[in-house]
Amino acid sequence: MLLEGRRNGLASLLVSSCMASSIALLSACDPLPGRLRTDPPGTAFNATTSRWRVTSSSGAYGITRQVSTGLNRFAFTETWFAGKQKLSTIGTASYEPSNQINIYQYSKPPGVVVVRTQEGHEELMTEDTVIASTLPQFRVGEKLTYTLRP
């Protein structure tokens, strides 16, 4: 019985020591690196192929799908919801990395929207600020926040 008590005490001591060592090792490790970049350097984040949730500072929201058509160019489809209204759009875009400007050329409905893009943490979020628009759905100063969908 005494021997069994010593074994249980030793087992508890070993478990406690192992847990303490594991915690010490974990706290001493560097944090894991962020996601690897999926698009070539100098191009817009997630322009190769991606799906986004989008919210507007106007209260509208929607979903976007985009596919790369060349360096700093992509085609997109969007479905926007504002109250009970639904708007489906189709277009192409070009991105200028030097000044972070995206020019969206819509074929449905026809028009052009120019935005300044600010890319978020680890390619998971992008915020566009409208700086010019020929479409009444997008007003100058409006912010469009895109969050990457899985």
N, C-alpha and C positions, 0 to 999 in steps of 0.2 A: 504494500500500500504506500509506503514511504517512497519506494522507487517509482511508482506510478505518479505520485504527486510531483516528484522531481522531473519526470518526463513531460508532464503537462506544463510545468513551470518553464522548462527549457523550450518546449514548443511555442509557448506564448512569447517568450523572450525572442526567439528566432523570427516569429511572425512580425513582432513589433519592430525588430531591427531591420527586417527586409522592407517593411512599409516605410520606415523612416528613411532608409537608403533610397528607395524609389522616389519618395517625395523630394529628397535633396537632389537627386539626379534630374528629375523633371524641372525643378525650379532653376537648375543651373544651365539647362539647355537653351539654345537660342530659339526664338519663336519660328514656327514653320514659315517658309517663304510664301509670298502671295501667289496667286494663280499665274501660270505662264502666259505670256502674251500670245494671243491666237492670230493676230494680224501682223503683217509686216511693219517694222518700225517706220514712223513717219506717216502712217495712215491712220484714219479714224478708227477708234476702238470698235470692235465687233461688227465691222462693215462686211466681212467675208460672207457670213450667213448668220442671221440672228433674228430673234423674236423679242419684242419689248412690250411692257405695259407702259402706258403713257398717261400722265395727268397734266392738266393745264391749270395755270393760275386763274383762268376764267371759270373753272369748275367742270369743264369737259374732261372726258377720259376716253381711253381707247386701247387698241392693240395695233402693233406695227410688225410687219415682217419685211426684212431687207436682205438682198442678195448682191454680192459684189459683181460688178460688170467690168471692172478694170481698176487700175491703180487710182485710189481716191474717188471712185465712182461706184454708185450702187443704184439698184432699182428697188422700189418699195411699194407696199400696199398698206393702207391704214383703214381702220374702222373706228370712227369717233362717235361718242354718245354725248349729247348735251341735253339734259332733261329727257323729253320723249323723242327728240330728234336723233336720227342716225345719219351719218355721212360716211360714205366709202370713197376712198381716194386711191389714185394710182399715180406713180410718177418716177422720176429719176433724180439723182442728186449728185453733186460734186462737192468735194471737201478740199479746202486749202489749208494744209497743216501750219503754214507759216503764220497765218492770222486767225486760225480756228473758225473759219467761215464755211458754212454749209449753204449751198444754193439748191433749194428744192424746186424742181420744175414739174408741176402737176399737169397731167394730161386729162385727168378726171377729178374734180372739175378743172378746167384750164386756169392756170395761174402760176405765179412764182412767189416763193417765200424765202427770204434770206435770214439766216440766224447766225449768232455767234455761239459756238459750242464750247461747253466746259465739261471735260470728262472727269468722272468721279473715281472713287476708290476701286482699284483692282478691276476695272472694266465692267463693273456691275451697274453703273449708273451714269447717265449723261444728262446734262441740262442745256437746253437751247433757249436763247433769248431772242425773240423776233426783233429784227432791226429794219425790215422792210417786208411788205406783203401786198399782193394784188388781190388776195382772197379775203372776203369779209370775215371768214371764220378765224383768222389769225390776225391779231392786232399788234402793232408796234409796242414793245415792252412786255408782251406776254411771255411767260416762262413755261416751257414744256419740259417736264421731267420724265425721262425714259429710264425704266428699270428692267434689267435683263431678265427674261423669263427662262426657266429651265427647259 
